[in-house]
């Protein structure tokens, strides 16, 4: 840790105190009508600490260049990108050659899907789930139109917010080429057992592709333990800039028939990175990993990351319990997703009876409480829950969230609901 005041979480992990963390985020100084803004929009994109912005600014001011040339700033850019690959290798528990960068998770997934799909055709099958963000559904459904593959969609239990595991097992068969699964639902917070999915897929000689965008901010990623073939995330969901990062097993990356320019490198992971990359975004993404690692102690960056994310998860569980209990006690409010105690992130979607989600969100914003509403690109989740027309309200806790902010949110929702039932 870099001089932060620390405290022990209920799980016994020592990490930086919430107060020390909050000091790193200038956005938290914002007020709305003299009331501090509380950001519950983290599942759609978190706020950014000073260290991330400073790293990006330093790169643009002092090292900005294109790659692989002989002058100093180009060499410095090469070193910065190599350093970022190592940072994400530590983040994923992978090798730097297994880390590729891109515009965002969605673009990377379309890229991988098209590369894999070049060798697929009628009779081949892909398994997706209704619980997933469309970024891990639409790229695979596109192959149905482009290559004639069959797409099987696995439902979730609307009561529990968890996958229908028996149906998943039935969907995977000898014709399955890939199973696309979300590590955590960005709408309901549900954490799914990725290792179990990978085992089911590999038993049928299929691949496993993981969307870890929502998961990455709340739990430790260990691709060796998960045994997934690919995993993608977006650093702007865990205190970084808008960018995308892809992990792929080395042999999988080498065998991908990716579209690329003839003069471009054919070695991994460069062959996955089409065109000139967002260098400042890559630098900022690595700085976000270092920010997380700075919140705990350990002999290596990986050890610090594991400790920090374990501690943040423990705090998140406590805030989630406060949120769930408080919101569920309000007349007319219904919360969706697994209850506290089940595998989940500190993200809850809910409705206030007969009040459109947009109206709830506007009411919250008037009180300096920033929440998301709509379908969050998890459109099948919202449809299954019966709220396609008015959408859901989504609130998520981040590393800077406090019990006081959660109490403010619950009180705000109570006022909206009381107005409905007055």
C-alpha positions in Angstrom: 0.0 0.0 0.0 1.2 3.5 -0.8 0.6 5.4 2.5 -3.2 4.9 2.7 -4.9 4.6 6.0 -6.1 1.0 6.3 -8.8 -1.0 8.0 -9.7 -4.7 8.2 -12.9 -5.9 6.4 -15.3 -8.4 8.0 -13.4 -11.1 6.0 -10.2 -10.1 7.9 -8.5 -8.6 4.9 -6.6 -5.4 5.5 -7.1 -2.8 2.7 -7.1 0.9 2.3 -10.0 2.6 4.2 -13.0 3.9 2.3 -12.0 7.4 3.3 -8.5 7.0 1.9 -9.9 5.6 -1.3 -12.4 8.4 -1.7 -9.6 11.0 -1.5 -8.2 9.6 -4.8 -11.4 10.5 -6.8 -11.9 14.1 -7.7 -15.4 13.3 -9.1 -16.5 12.8 -5.5 -16.0 16.5 -4.8 -19.0 17.2 -7.1 -22.2 18.6 -5.5 -25.7 18.9 -6.7 -27.5 21.8 -5.1 -25.1 21.8 -2.2 -25.5 18.1 -1.7 -22.5 15.7 -2.4 -23.2 13.5 -5.4 -23.3 9.8 -4.7 -22.4 7.6 -7.8 -24.3 4.4 -8.0 -23.8 4.1 -11.8 -20.6 2.1 -11.5 -22.0 -0.9 -13.4 -22.2 1.3 -16.4 -18.8 2.9 -15.8 -16.9 3.9 -12.6 -15.3 7.1 -11.7 -11.5 7.4 -12.2 -8.7 8.1 -9.6 -6.1 10.8 -10.1 -3.3 8.2 -10.7 -5.0 6.9 -13.8 -5.5 10.4 -15.3 -2.0 11.4 -14.4 -0.6 8.3 -16.1 -2.5 9.1 -19.3 -1.5 12.7 -19.2 2.1 11.9 -18.7 2.1 9.5 -21.6 0.4 12.1 -24.0 2.7 15.0 -22.8 6.0 13.2 -22.7 6.0 9.8 -24.6 3.3 10.0 -27.3 4.4 8.2 -30.5 3.6 5.3 -32.7 5.3 1.9 -32.1 8.3 -0.1 -33.3 10.5 2.7 -34.5 14.0 3.7 -33.6 13.5 7.0 -31.7 13.1 7.4 -28.0 9.4 8.2 -27.6 8.5 5.2 -29.9 10.7 2.9 -27.7 9.0 4.4 -24.6 5.6 3.7 -26.1 6.7 0.1 -26.8 7.8 -0.2 -23.2 4.5 1.3 -21.9 2.5 -1.2 -23.9 4.7 -4.1 -22.7 4.2 -2.9 -19.2 0.5 -2.8 -19.6 0.5 -6.4 -20.9 2.4 -7.5 -17.8 -0.1 -5.6 -15.6 -3.0 -7.4 -17.1 -1.1 -10.7 -17.1 -1.0 -10.2 -13.3 -4.6 -9.2 -13.2 -5.7 -12.3 -15.1 -3.0 -14.7 -13.8 -1.9 -15.2 -17.3 1.1 -14.6 -19.6 1.8 -11.2 -21.2 1.6 -12.8 -24.7 -2.0 -13.9 -23.8 -3.1 -10.2 -23.4 -4.4 -8.2 -26.3 -5.9 -4.7 -26.3 -8.8 -3.2 -28.3 -11.5 -0.6 -28.3 -13.9 -2.3 -25.9 -15.1 -5.7 -24.9 -17.9 -5.6 -27.6 -15.5 -4.9 -30.4 -13.1 -7.5 -29.3 -15.8 -10.1 -29.0 -17.1 -9.4 -32.5 -13.5 -9.7 -33.7 -12.9 -13.1 -32.1 -16.4 -14.4 -33.1 -15.8 -13.6 -36.8 -12.3 -15.2 -36.7 -13.7 -18.4 -35.1 -16.7 -18.4 -37.4 -14.7 -18.5 -40.6 -14.4 -22.3 -40.1 -17.9 -22.9 -38.8 -21.1 -23.6 -40.8 -24.5 -25.4 -40.8 -24.6 -28.1 -38.2 -22.2 -26.3 -35.8 -23.7 -24.8 -32.7 -23.1 -21.9 -30.2 -24.5 -21.7 -26.7 -25.3 -18.3 -25.2 -27.5 -17.3 -22.2 -30.4 -15.0 -21.5 -28.6 -13.7 -18.5 -25.8 -12.1 -20.5 -25.1 -8.6 -21.8 -25.8 -8.4 -25.6 -22.0 -7.9 -26.1 -21.6 -11.7 -25.4 -24.8 -12.6 -27.4 -25.0 -10.5 -30.6 -21.5 -11.4 -31.9 -22.4 -15.1 -31.7 -25.9 -14.6 -33.1 -24.3 -12.8 -36.1 -22.7 -16.1 -37.1 -26.2 -17.6 -37.4 -26.8 -15.2 -40.3 -23.3 -15.1 -41.7 -22.3 -18.8 -41.4 -25.6 -20.7 -40.8 -24.6 -21.9 -37.3 -27.3 -22.8 -34.8 -27.5 -20.6 -31.6 -28.9 -22.2 -28.5 -30.0 -19.8 -25.7 -30.1 -21.0 -22.1 -32.7 -19.3 -19.8 -32.3 -18.1 -16.3 -34.6 -18.5 -13.3 -36.5 -15.2 -13.0 -37.1 -15.9 -9.3 -33.5 -16.4 -8.3 -31.7 -14.5 -11.1 -29.5 -17.6 -11.6 -28.8 -19.7 -14.7 -30.9 -22.8 -15.4 -28.0 -25.2 -15.0 -29.8 -28.3 -16.1 -30.8 -26.6 -19.3 -27.3 -25.4 -19.9 -26.0 -28.9 -19.6 -28.6 -30.2 -22.1 -27.7 -27.4 -24.5 -24.0 -28.4 -24.8 -23.5 -31.3 -27.1 -21.1 -32.8 -29.6 -22.0 -30.1 -32.1 -21.2 -27.2 -29.8 -18.3 -25.1 -30.9 -18.3 -22.5 -28.1 -20.2 -21.6 -24.9 -20.4 -17.9 -24.3 -21.0 -17.1 -20.6 -20.9 -14.0 -18.4 -18.9 -14.2 -15.2 -21.4 -11.8 -13.6 -24.7 -10.3 -14.8 -24.4 -6.5 -15.2 -28.2 -6.3 -14.6 -28.8 -8.6 -11.7 -25.3 -9.0 -10.1 -25.5 -12.8 -10.4 -22.1 -14.5 -10.4 -22.0 -17.7 -12.4 -19.6 -20.6 -12.0 -17.3 -20.1 -15.0 -15.1 -23.0 -14.2 -18.0 -25.4 -14.2 -19.1 -24.0 -17.6 -15.6 -24.4 -19.0 -15.5 -28.0 -17.8 -18.9 -28.7 -19.5 -17.7 -27.1 -22.7 -14.4 -28.9 -22.8 -16.0 -32.2 -22.1 -17.6 -31.8 -25.5 -14.5 -30.4 -27.2 -16.0 -26.9 -27.2 -14.5 -23.6 -26.3 -15.5 -21.3 -23.5 -15.7 -17.5 -23.9 -16.2 -15.3 -20.8 -17.5 -11.8 -20.5 -15.9 -10.5 -17.3 -16.8 -6.9 -17.8 -19.0 -6.6 -14.7 -17.1 -9.3 -12.7 -13.7 -7.6 -12.9 -14.4 -4.8 -10.5 -15.7 -7.1 -7.8 -13.9 -10.4 -7.7 -10.5 -11.9 -8.5 -10.0 -13.2 -12.0 -7.9 -16.3 -12.3 -8.0 -17.6 -15.9 -5.9 -20.7 -15.0 -8.4 -21.7 -12.4 -11.4 -20.8 -14.6 -9.7 -22.7 -17.5 -11.6 -20.5 -20.0 -10.2 -20.2 -23.5 -11.0 -16.5 -23.9 -12.0 -13.7 -21.4 -12.7 -10.1 -22.1 -13.2 -7.0 -19.9 -13.4 -3.2 -20.1 -11.2 -1.2 -17.7 -13.7 1.7 -17.5 -15.8 -0.6 -15.3 -12.9 -0.8 -12.8 -11.6 2.7 -12.5 -9.8 3.0 -15.8 -10.5 4.7 -19.2 -12.7 3.4 -22.0 -10.8 0.5 -23.5 -11.0 -3.3 -23.9 -8.7 -6.1 -22.9 -8.8 -9.7 -24.1 -7.2 -12.8 -22.6 -6.8 -15.8 -24.8 -4.9 -19.0 -24.3 -1.7 -18.7 -26.3 -2.5 -21.6 -28.6 -6.0 -20.3 -29.2 -4.7 -16.8 -30.2 -2.2 -18.4 -32.6 -4.8 -20.4 -34.3 -7.4 -17.6 -34.7 -8.0 -16.7 -38.4 -8.2 -13.0 -37.6 -8.5 -10.4 -40.3 -5.3 -8.4 -40.4 -3.1 -6.2 -42.7 -0.4 -8.2 -44.5 2.5 -6.1 -43.1 1.2 -6.2 -39.5 2.9 -8.6 -37.0 1.7 -12.2 -37.1 3.0 -13.0 -33.6 0.7 -13.1 -30.6 -0.8 -11.0 -29.1 -0.1 -8.3 -31.7 -1.9 -10.1 -34.5 -5.2 -9.5 -32.6 -4.6 -5.8 -32.5 -5.8 -4.3 -35.8 -4.5 -0.8 -36.6 -2.9 1.7 -34.3 -4.1 1.2 -30.7 -5.3 3.7 -28.1 -2.0 4.0 -26.4 -3.0 6.5 -23.8 -6.0 4.2 -23.0 -3.7 1.2 -22.6 -1.5 3.2 -20.3 -4.5 4.3 -18.3 -5.9 0.8 -18.1 -2.6 -0.5 -16.6 -2.7 2.4 -14.1 -6.2 1.2 -13.1 -4.7 -2.2 -12.3 -2.0 -0.6 -10.3 -4.5 1.5 -8.4 -6.4 -1.6 -7.4 -3.1 -3.3 -6.4 -2.2 -0.3 -4.3 -5.1 -0.8 -2.0 -3.6 -3.9 -0.2 -0.3 -5.5 0.8 1.6 -8.3 -0.8 5.0 -9.3 -2.2 3.8 -9.1 -5.8 1.3 -7.2 -7.8 -0.8 -10.3 -8.2 -0.8 -10.9 -4.4 -1.8 -7.3 -3.8 -4.6 -7.5 -6.4 -6.0 -10.7 -4.9 -6.0 -9.2 -1.4 -7.5 -5.9 -2.6 -10.3 -7.5 -4.6 -11.1 -9.9 -1.7 -11.3 -7.0 0.7 -13.5 -4.9 -1.7 -15.7 -7.9 -2.3 -16.2 -8.2 1.5 -17.1 -4.5 1.8 -19.4 -4.9 -1.2 -21.3 -7.8 0.4 -22.0 -5.6 3.5 -23.3 -2.7 1.3 -25.3 -5.1 -0.8 -27.0 -6.5 2.3 -27.9 -3.0 3.5 -29.2 -2.1 0.0 -31.3 -5.3 -0.3 -32.8 -5.1 3.1 -33.6 -1.4 2.8 -35.1 -1.4 -0.7 -37.0 -4.6 0.0 -38.7 -3.0 3.0 -40.3 -0.3 0.9 -43.8 -0.8 -0.2 -44.1 -1.2 -4.0 -40.4 -1.9 -4.5 -39.3 -5.2 -5.9 -35.6 -6.2 -6.1 -34.3 -8.7 -8.6 -31.4 -11.1 -8.6 -29.9 -13.4 -6.0 -30.4 -12.3 -2.4 -27.4 -11.6 -0.1 -25.5 -14.7 0.7 -25.6 -16.0 -2.8 -22.7 -15.5 -5.3 -23.3 -12.0 -6.6 -21.8 -8.5 -6.9 -23.1 -5.4 -5.0 -25.4 -4.5 -7.9 -29.2 -4.5 -7.6 -31.9 -3.8 -10.2 -35.3 -3.0 -8.9 -38.7 -1.4 -9.8 -41.1 0.9 -8.0 -44.6 -0.2 -8.9 -46.3 1.9 -11.5 -43.3 4.3 -11.7 -41.2 4.3 -14.9 -37.5 3.6 -14.2 -36.7 7.0 -15.9 -38.8 8.8 -13.5 -37.2 7.1 -10.5 -33.8 7.9 -11.9 -34.7 11.6 -12.4 -36.0 11.8 -8.9 -32.7 10.3 -7.6 -30.6 12.7 -9.7 -32.5 15.6 -8.1 -31.2 14.5 -4.8 -27.6 14.0 -6.0 -28.0 10.2 -6.4 -26.8 9.1 -9.8 -28.3 5.7 -10.8 -28.8 3.9 -14.1 -32.1 2.9 -15.7 -33.3 1.0 -18.8 -32.1 -2.4 -20.0 -28.3 -1.9 -19.7 -28.0 -4.0 -22.9 -29.1 -7.0 -20.9 -32.3 -6.8 -22.9 -33.3 -10.4 -22.5 -33.1 -10.2 -18.7 -35.4 -7.1 -18.7 -37.8 -8.8 -21.1 -38.0 -12.0 -19.1 -38.7 -10.0 -15.9 -41.6 -8.2 -17.7 -40.2 -4.7 -17.7 -39.3 -4.1 -21.4 -41.5 -1.0 -21.6 -40.4 0.9 -18.5 -37.1 -0.7 -17.7 -35.3 -1.4 -14.4 -33.5 0.9 -12.0 -30.0 -0.3 -11.4 -27.7 0.7 -8.5 -24.2 -0.6 -7.9 -21.6 0.0 -5.2 -18.0 0.7 -6.0 -14.8 0.9 -4.0 -15.7 4.5 -3.0 -19.3 3.8 -1.9 -20.3 4.3 1.7 -23.0 3.1 4.1 -24.2 6.7 4.4 -24.6 7.0 0.6 -26.6 3.7 0.6 -28.8 5.1 3.4 -29.4 8.2 1.3 -30.4 6.1 -1.7 -32.8 4.0 0.3 -34.4 7.1 1.8 -34.7 8.6 -1.7 -36.4 5.6 -3.1 -38.7 5.5 -0.1 -39.8 9.1 -0.9 -40.6 8.1 -4.5 -42.6 5.1 -3.5 -44.4 7.1 -0.7 -45.5 9.6 -3.3 -47.0 6.8 -5.4 -48.9 5.4 -2.4 -49.7 8.6 -0.6 
